[in-house]
């Protein structure tokens, strides 16, 4: 039996027992796979000033880079993303969202594992890793292997938005008999197994 539940927010330091009671405020998720609605909720409150009472504010960092700058632009964008993540943790944001939804012809998506590791390494080096949860909102997550790699590399939760949107809104004749909410639920359950 495996418990897939996870928490978005600040993590308690297990080496300081005084931090364990009470536990820091966080969102409890039944699964590390986030639905489109859950992701929209997190994104709708992104970059708002953190509420000092709840301390569950999210900060969104784009995972895209200008294609005209090539590899140099990619490296610079990764450094900027890492720097923004550390600054967000210092400003009491407890959820960092790495998203490639703004990708287009001029702004290419950064591979999610690459962006995630740049952010996780920067948070570890600055001593802020336990202060934040990292959520990856990526269109490249199409298989359970992709999902497992992201979680294994440090993501607290993942929203495979292209796969979910395809399942929900594709008009394939076999899917037309299934409600949209059930389609999304079935895909999330398949990713959890």
N, C-alpha and C positions, 0 to 999 in steps of 0.2 A: 504494500500500500504506500503510495507516494502522495504527499500533500503538496499541491502546486500553488498554494496561496503565497502571496508576497505582499510586501508593504512598500508604498511609495512615500518617501520622506526621509528624515534624519534617522540614522541607525544608532542604537545605543552602543556604547563602548563596553564590551563584556569584561574588560579588565578594570573598570571603575564601577563597582557594584552600586554606588550611589546614583548612577545614571540609569540603572535598570528599572527603578521604581520612582515615579511612574514612567512608562515608556513614552518616548517622544510622539507627538501627534503625527499621524500618517494616514494615508488612504489604504484600506485593505482591499486587495484584489484576489479573486478566487483562482486566478491563473496569470502567468506571466505574459499571456497573449491577450492584448488589449483590443476590444471591439472598436469599430469606427465611432460609435457614440461616446465611448469612454475617452478615446483620443481627442475627439472634438471638445469634450468638456475640459480636458487638460489644456488644449491649445487655446480655448476661448479665454482662459484666465492667465495665459502666458504673458510674462513680462509685466504683470501688475505688481505693484509694490507688495512685498511680503507682509502678511498680517502677523504682527508680533504675538498674537494670542495663539493662532493655529500653526503658524510657521510651515504651511504647506503650499507656498507659492511656486509656480513653475516658470522656467526661463527657457525660451526656445532659441536654438542655435541652428542656422541652416547648414546642411551638409552639401553645399554646392560650391563650385568655383568657376570663375570666368574662363572659358575654353581658350580664349585668345592669348592667355598668359601661359598656357601649357603646364609643364611640370613645376616651373617656378611658382606659378599661381596656385597650384595644388598644395605645395609645401607651405606657402605663406598662409593660405586659408586654414590648413591644419593647425599651424601655430596660433592663428587668431582664434580659432574655435577653442583650443586648449586654454588660451588666456581668458577668453570670455567665460568659460566654465569655472575657472578658479575665481574670477571676479564675482560671478553669480553666487558661488558658495560663500564668499566673503560678505556679500550683501544679503545673506540669510535666505536665499532661494534654496528650497529643499528638493526640487525636482528639476532636472535638466533634460530638455527634450532635444534630441538630435533628429532633424527632419530633412528629407530630400524632396518634399512636395513642391518646392519652388523651382525645381529643375526644368530647363527648357533647352532650346538649341544653343543659346549663348552661355548658359550656366549649367554645366554638367554635374550630375550627382557624384559625390565622393563615395567610394565603396564604404559601406556602413561599418565594417570591421576596422578599417583604417581610421575612420573618424572616431569611433568608439575608443580604440586603444590610445589615440592621441589625447583624448579627454581624460580617460581613466588614469593614464600615466601622469598627466599634469596634476590631477587631483591628489594622487598618491604622493607625488613629490612635494606638494604644497601642504600636505597634512589635512586636506579637506575631504577626503574620500568618504568618511563616515557621515559627513554633513549633508550629503545629497544622494538621491537615486537618479540613475540615468535611464531614460526611456528612449528607445530607438524607433522612429517613425519612418520606415523605409519601404520603398516599392520593390526593392530587389529581394526581399525575403519571400521566396516562393516555395521552399521545401522545409521540412522539419530540420534538416541538417543546418540550413541557414539560421534558423531560430535557435537551435542548440548552440551553435558557435557564438552567436551574439550574447546569449545568456552566460555561456562559459567564459567569455572574455570580459564580462562585467556589467552587462545590461541588466537592469532590474525587471524591465518589461519591454515588450516589442509589439508594435502594431504593423502587421504586414498589409499595408493599406491597398496596394494594387490587387493582391490576391482576394482580399475581402470585398473590394468594390466590384471585381469581376464576378465573384460568387453572388453578390447581391443584385447586381444590375445587368448581368448578361442575359440576353433574351433567347438562350438556347432552349429548344422545345422541351427537353427533358427537365429543365429547371422551372419552366413556367407553372408547373403544378405545385411548386413548393413556395411557401411564403418567404419574403425577403429576410425576415428575422430568423427564420429556421435555417435558411441557407448559410447565413453568417455564423450562427450557433454551431451548425454541423462542421463548417470549416475550422472553427476554433477548436472544437473537440478533436478533430482529426490531427491538428497541429500539436495538441497536448499529449497524444499517444506515442 
